[in-house]
Amino acid sequence: MDKFVIKKRKHGDSGEGEEGNESRSTSEKDLDNYLDLGFFWCGDEVNPTPLCVICGDKLANEAMVPSKLKRHLSLEHGHLANKPRSYFEGLLNEQKQQRVMLSKTVKVSDKAQEASYLVAELVAKSMKPHTIAETLILPACSAIVKTMFGSEAEKQVKKIPVSDSTISRRIHDMSADIEEIVYASVKESEMFALQVDESTDIGGKAQLSAFIRYIHDVKIVDQFFCCKELEETTTGNDIFATLSEYIKSVGLSWQSCVGICTDGAPAMIGSIKGFVSLVKKENSSVITTHCFLHREALVAKTNGNDLKSVLEKVVKMVNFIKNRPLKTRLFAKLCEEVEAKHVNLLLHTEVRWLSRGKVLSRVYELKEEMLTFFTLEQQEEFCDLLADDTWSAKLSTSRRI
């Protein structure tokens, strides 16, 4: 544990003087006391995760504080809460010996390792839980192989490592490899442009996303650059500091940046403390552009009264069905009976402004089914609109804006 602390501080701590030494000693003391609570660290050395030496559970990196570890020990292993440190050290040594013995007795072939990476890639692309490889993919492959090729082939398939932790580690390795390839290509290009946007996710957390564009083999390449959480405020200074830190960590410089594309938010284009203004202080030759998707969204807000009223009526129709679970089920049943392309409507929200076109398109595609449903529900206002060819033409026009 002490070796880990020293290594971590060498790479990540630039603090000097008495204050920095005090901070280091406190961290070393806390990490050293983790084994007293039945925990050891595992995973990435920069962002370690706590590992319970009793049950083998891995907690999140945020749980690597004594209070949360003590809570796990008292709730899950209360009968061992008063055990001395030597007891937990013994459990840790036993686990290490078991891993050494297993590594000697169980040898995984190169083909099994390659298959494990291929499975991890499929899980990552499908955005499914990592446990699906062990609970569904491997059993399905084993059943298919046993049926088609026999028991011997099934035994070989079962040797493929696809546990939850293994899949997570494989995805992390592939992600790191892709990052190295992208950054090497960017450095060869010597110039790059960024597209930056800050928004909130479904959990209400502020996420800063960036895409990078550069020239590789006489082709313009677009790649995902990074996604960083803004833990507190989302000012231009916060965005600039977060992105600058990441750019520096991958060996790039603002001097190589030739263009930045953002939306029109004050935090982005503010003349004094905006993100773009801070970047221009580092590189005055940077060309800035306004994202065309945001420009289209702004233009859509200035639609005429006719098109605006269409959206308002559509929202009322959708809310009439979606706000009542019974009517939602009845409408879905109706769509299933007539074999419609969709069985559900989509909700519109101003925050997710890209949803506007999708909502209008879905209503247009289910126009006949909605007319039948509102006729049964005796909603004459909605029936008149959906039966009106002029209003339908406006609906068709609105969904393309």
Secondary structure, DSSP 8 states (H G I E B T S, - for coil): -HHHHHHHHHHH----HHHHHHHHHHHHHHHHHGGGGTEEEES-SSS-EEEETTT--B--GGG-SHHHHHHHHHHH-GGGTT--HHHHHHHHHHHHHHHHHHHHH----HHHHHHHHHHHHHHHHHT--TTHIIIIIHHHHHHHHHHHH-HHHHHHHTTS---HHHHHHHHHHHHHHHHHHHHHHHHHH--EEEEEEEEE-TTS-EEEEEEEEEEETTEEEEEEEEEEEE-S---HHHHHHHHHHHHHHTT--GGGEEEEEE-S-HHHH-TTTSHHHHHHHH-TT-EEEE-HHHHHHHHHTT--HHHHHHHHHHHHHHHHHHT-HHHHHHHHHHHHHTT-S-S------SSSTTHHHHHHHHHHHTHHHHHHHHHHTT-HHHHHHHH-HHHHHHHHHHTT-
